[in-house]
């Protein structure tokens, strides 16, 4: 990619202070975009901002507070963006929690479904007017290999009837993919130029892989870097989804290597469950109801 192919563009990246989000922010800043790091921890965000500026001295990088597990925070963030921006080219729904012990968000949702899916659903809906005002804007939502063999259990979304961390992680990542696909369908139905694309990083060595709340032992870190791809490679499907001129909307981009675990960005087929229109429709309606955010596709 040539330098400054993104100059004049504004990109919001959730969870941009570490891992994939941070690598994505670095690349976008290097390409000349104005990058907004939407982070839960402002101090960590400022450290990330500093590092990006050291690498790209001309970069415009801002830090704003966003806690996806708190809908009041999501609303406040969206209001802050709308009050001082008249366009938004890219929204990268990147942040995620993975297999935490059972916990609920401030609004009473199971933490993974609440943060990974509902928080991003609400954020996208609230920022939609700005995205629609921006010609050829894109929403890129990150899923995971864990979406395969997952299902949306509408009778136990909050985990009160039993909770397994990995199962609920898979559910939240299937929800991400279904949301991206349904959003694309609705944007096209309204004849809008905004595109919705899903992607996944393969298996990347990021700090998602914490053991509970403990840091991972050194020996595991060594093994991870050997078998998993570095976050710089894991970020490439996101960058591809955000910038490739051939993208039409509705694609799912992941690494092209064995088992889609690592490699260069390529078009991929999601699990067939993603194409279940009835479940997608139901998920959309439930998400609007739970988040209190409805999508307005009129420009």
Secondary structure, DSSP 8 states (H G I E B T S, - for coil): --TTTTTT-EEEEETTTSHHHHHHHHHHHHTT-EEEEEES-HHHHHHHHHHHHHH-TT-EEEEEE--TT-HHHHHHHHHHHHHH-S---EEEE-----S-SS-B-TTSSBHHIIIIIIIHHHHHHHHHHHHHHSTT-EEEEE--GGGTT----GGGTTSTT---HHHHHHHHHHHHHHHHHHHHHHHHHTT-S-EEEEE---SB--TT--BTTB---HHHHHHHHHHSB-HHHHTHHHHHHHH-TT--SS-EEEE-SGGGSSSSEEE----GGGG-HHHHHHHHHHHHHHH--------
